[in-house]
Amino acid sequence: MNWSKDLPDDKLIDIEEDAQNSDQALYMGDSGDLSLDARRVLVKLLAGPSLEGRLHSKLWPILIRDESLIRARLSELFLELVIDRDLQVAFTRQANTGELDVPRLLRRAKLRFLDSILLLHLRQHLTQAEAHGDRAVISIEEMIELLKVYEQDDNTDHAGFEKRVHASIEKIKKHSILRKIRATDDRFEISPTLKLLFSAEEIQTLTKIYQQMATGTLPSEVDNDESTEEASE
């Protein structure tokens, strides 16, 4: 709503003068002190899921240049900026505030067993591809075959299991871990962000679950305790 129409002329003049006194004022009533480019970077980080040098070549150098300012703005929202300069990937996550009770801007998405297994395979595939200097590309069919291994031998609801497999793939796609390759129907590139989303301890937990399932000691429909964060909508 535009309230300026209802303001007296002297108030409008005051607002205009305040905007002119701010070096970074971009519009009427703007009190921010970040540059336009820095604000674009901040918005991209908040919108998520990540900012990548390869995909956002104009924003990446701005992020590096104004890192301290952007990090400070995110801290005010109880968010932490994660940057990997080698991978040229950056994203936000909830800051570790200890016992301090703070509102959460990011939602936590619970991962079911098949989700975790798929993420583990994708991360391994990404690591192997990068070691050979290749793009980490995978097809829908390959992911389905990977997950079919974890169907119990005595399962009679094959259609239901296949539905859960496709649901897991769609969930990973929704979080932008998988990016569709142009001119293809079912091939996707794995985002390098995946390497940063999980700590070494979390990867060990996923690997343990993977090994237990491979030996048949863990039911295929057990939820694990892992979760990942996604940007607020």
CORKA-V866111 format. One record per pair of residues at least 24 apart in sequence whose ideal C-beta (glycine too) atoms are under 6 Angstrom apart, sorted by the first residue. I is the first residue (numbers start at 1). J is the second residue. Records with the same first field share a line. If there is no record, write none. Layout:
BEGIN
I=J  J
END
This chain:
BEGIN
37=62
38=66
42=70  73
45=92
48=231
49=176
50=89  91  193
51=90
52=89
53=88
63=90
77=105
78=102
82=196
84=196
87=192
89=192  193
93=229
105=232
106=229  232
107=230
108=227  229
109=228  230
110=227
111=226
112=223
113=222
114=147  164  168
115=168  171
116=206  224  226
118=168  172
120=206  210
121=146
122=190
123=194
126=190  194
135=189
136=190
137=187  189
138=188
139=186  187
140=186
143=169
150=213  220
152=220
175=230
197=228
END
